[in-house]
Amino acid sequence: MNVQEAVHRKRAVRQFADRPLADDDLAAILEAGRRAHSAKNRQRWSFILVRDRERLAQLATLGPWCGHVAGAAAAVALVTPDPRLPGAALSITWDLGGAAAQMMLVAWERGVGSCPATVYEAERARELLGYPDDQHCEFMLSFGYPADPDELTRPNREGGRRPTEELVHLEAW
Ligand SMILES: Cc1cc2nc3c(=O)[nH]c(=O)nc-3n(C[C@H](O)[C@H](O)[C@H](O)COP(=O)(O)O)c2cc1C
């Protein structure tokens, strides 16, 4: 497996097998996030690992499209300093996106499916996960072995990505 193939073939997985993640798979996923690059190497992120089935079910209610978290073997809540506070750097979210992408790619390479979930209910997220007031969770990631392994590499939908000529500008817009 190489990076280019992973980037090209990986798909979001939302249906998971009912079995826990192997310790080495989980460790590799968390390490991929820990190892991510960040502006000035500030690493302004914390990852809350959730495996308790009841807690996963609660996390699945934090937004209208969070349902897949309920069936995941594990969720990682992505916590950063609140990027909406005055003066907060945009690089907080840039950095977090990179860390999340690395976690999902390493998961995929190991046969683990994943999908982001957007948190709409920030205060309930804080109550459930207990992070401090100056921290914020906008996104979670579901991880688990796919219910159908073919889902990891299901063919891209027709029109599933914008064509290169539409988004790449040569020399200037
Ligand atoms: C910032 C972000 C938030 C997302 N939030 C959700 C979500 O709340 N629920 C969900 O099912 N998928 C969510 N997704 C997954 C996208 O729907 C998915 O990446 C996109 O449809 C492409 O899927 P594909 O790689 O399988 O083609 C999110 C993705 C990103 C990058």
The ligand as a MOL file (V3000), in Angstrom:
LIG
                    3D

  0  0  0     0  0            999 V3000
M  V30 BEGIN CTAB
M  V30 COUNTS 31 33 0 0 0
M  V30 BEGIN ATOM
M  V30 1 C -15.2950 18.3880 8.2510 0
M  V30 2 C -16.0900 17.1550 7.9260 0
M  V30 3 C -17.2790 16.8980 8.5970 0
M  V30 4 C -18.0120 15.7570 8.3090 0
M  V30 5 N -19.1360 15.4810 9.0450 0
M  V30 6 C -19.8110 14.3350 8.8030 0
M  V30 7 C -20.9620 13.9930 9.5880 0
M  V30 8 O -21.3700 14.7140 10.5090 0
M  V30 9 N -21.5830 12.8190 9.3250 0
M  V30 10 C -21.1720 11.9890 8.3100 0
M  V30 11 O -21.7910 10.9350 8.1220 0
M  V30 12 N -20.1100 12.2900 7.5360 0
M  V30 13 C -19.4220 13.4350 7.7640 0
M  V30 14 N -18.3180 13.7440 7.0060 0
M  V30 15 C -17.8820 12.7950 5.9560 0
M  V30 16 C -18.1570 13.3130 4.5470 0
M  V30 17 O -19.5320 13.1980 4.2790 0
M  V30 18 C -17.3010 12.4910 3.5760 0
M  V30 19 O -15.9510 12.7510 3.8560 0
M  V30 20 C -17.5920 12.8470 2.1190 0
M  V30 21 O -18.9350 12.5500 1.7940 0
M  V30 22 C -16.6770 12.0850 1.1730 0
M  V30 23 O -16.8260 10.7120 1.3810 0
M  V30 24 P -15.9590 9.6770 0.5110 0
M  V30 25 O -14.5190 9.9110 0.8330 0
M  V30 26 O -16.4350 8.2960 0.9300 0
M  V30 27 O -16.2550 9.9520 -0.9360 0
M  V30 28 C -17.5830 14.8640 7.2830 0
M  V30 29 C -16.3810 15.1460 6.6040 0
M  V30 30 C -15.6420 16.2520 6.9330 0
M  V30 31 C -14.3400 16.4880 6.1870 0
M  V30 END ATOM
M  V30 BEGIN BOND
M  V30 1 1 1 2
M  V30 2 1 2 3
M  V30 3 2 2 30
M  V30 4 2 3 4
M  V30 5 1 4 5
M  V30 6 1 4 28
M  V30 7 2 5 6
M  V30 8 1 6 7
M  V30 9 1 6 13
M  V30 10 2 7 8
M  V30 11 1 7 9
M  V30 12 1 9 10
M  V30 13 2 10 11
M  V30 14 1 10 12
M  V30 15 2 12 13
M  V30 16 1 13 14
M  V30 17 1 14 15
M  V30 18 1 14 28
M  V30 19 1 15 16
M  V30 20 1 16 17
M  V30 21 1 16 18
M  V30 22 1 18 19
M  V30 23 1 18 20
M  V30 24 1 20 21
M  V30 25 1 20 22
M  V30 26 1 22 23
M  V30 27 1 23 24
M  V30 28 2 24 25
M  V30 29 1 24 26
M  V30 30 1 24 27
M  V30 31 2 28 29
M  V30 32 1 29 30
M  V30 33 1 30 31
M  V30 END BOND
M  V30 END CTAB
M  END
